[in-house]
Amino acid sequence: MRRFPIALFALFLLAAGPAAAAEAPDTVDATFTDAQLNAYVLDIEAALARAQAAEGVIPQSAADAISAAAVPESVPADALAAEYDIVRHRMVAFIHVFSRSLPPDAADYLHFGATTVDIYDTARMLQVRQSILLLIDDLRDLELQLIDLAEAHRDTPMIGRTLGQHALPITFGKKVSGWIGENRRHIDRLTDLLDRVERSAIMKGAVGSYVGLGERAQAVERRFGTELGLGEPYADDWHASRDVFAEYATTLGLIARFYGRVGQEIFLLQSTDIGEVVERRRSTAVGSSTMPHKNNPSQSEALVQYSRTIPALAGVVADDMMNMFERDNTSRPNRVVAEISVESEDMLAAASRLISRLEVNPDAMRRNLDRSNGWILSQRFVFALAPHIGRAEAEERIRDMAHAARGSGATLREAVMADDTVRQALGEAEIDALLDPTTYLGLAAEQVDAVIADARAARETDPGVR
């Protein structure tokens, strides 16, 4: 889990870097750096000035000067740190340093009527928006990896397990298609959330009533959102509610739980006693310091751990909805929003590595299909017998055989061949045909095709930045 030293927190949101404000970061990690946050704040101050000028609140010349100066070079890191050391307020330090790049008549209109929380909450929403777009792209990349895996094993038979027990035959592609479907729903969740994030630019003043921003403040706020490339801002003062941040974090928690489940299942499927898949590792990689034969899983284990830490961080962000009065929120929960975003990016990278290194063992899958001595096909025999002796009697007869076999160890073939009624009803040739698990897969392969078709169609309208 990524930690930020307390001693450095004062500088976390202040130190400017070389990235230009107009450049969109291409990683979540870069999106939540101090330099990128300052780039967003510069964009916000410039957007506010342009919106105010358009509504006649400040002179156009001031807005032009502020926009022209809104570049990282106007807020160098050393100057920000020195100013913060004096005023001990991040926004005031930022404005003081930025003002030095402006002519006096324009500096008077910088941050005109605005308040710190409006600026930084809008900046945080811009970061969240970029993070969502990048995470959607990561999920889309994973979707293609999963599609390739499902198509490659569309018809690879394996045992389906319920409650840890052998149940009925499926295909490995069918299993992966379930992962594709859930991955797609998480893309949809993030896409739906984008609308609320893009309506969350805010410029409402100290207590959210527009006092200090003038009679044209609501019109200014609408233009402000447009200038930032966002939608029309919500009319309510949402600062104390924090629900959009909480929804974002909760969605990341759901994604983490999903990939934790995928990781856990792959972890179990590659255990020595099952051996149906394996994480391919470099030939030089060491599995154990004392047991050379081991090929310990790594990426699947990592996903399990992410599924524990990310939902825990989501809970911290959700707790921030419990605020008092109009502006109880502090900047500290913002650190958790950054942390959960970067952790989610790291988790999806681990998932991608896992899928790319996964090797499937069809032979082991076939061996496991046969481990039950044919009894996984008992349902099939019930259906085959029902037209001859009735379904109720067929179910009872096969159930009794299965119960007896638990003690005797008899195979399903031995049991049905020893039963005169079953043998006469079905005949030996049909019995042997019914005992082939690879012909009792239902519509598993067709299901794979349908899920992939749905995913490919949905990709045509996804948002994204890459």
Secondary structure, 3 states (H helix, E strand, C coil): CCCCCHHHHHHHCCCCCCCCCCCCCCCHHHHCCHHHHHHHHHHHHHHHHHHHHHCCCCCHHHHHHHHHHCCHHHCCHHHHHHHHHHHCCHHHHHHHHHHCCCCHHHHCCCCCCCCHHHHHHHHHHHHHHHHHHHHHHHHHHHHHHHHHHHHHCCCCEEEEEECCEEEEEEEHHHHHHHHHHHHHHHHHHHHHHHHHHHCCCCCCCCCCCCCCCCCCHHHHHHHHHHHCCCCCCCCCCCCCCCHHHHHHHHHHHHHHHHHHHHHHHHHHHCCCCCCCEEECCCCCCCCCCCCCCCCCCCHHHHHHHHHHHHHHHHHHHHHCCCCCCCCCCCCHHHHHHHHHHHHHHHHHHHHHHHHHHEEECHHHHHHHHCCCCCHHHHHHHHHHHHHHHCHHHHHHHHHHHHHHHHHHCCCHHHHHHCCHHHHHHHCHHHHHHHCCHHHCCCCHHHHHHHHHHHHHHHHCCCCCCC
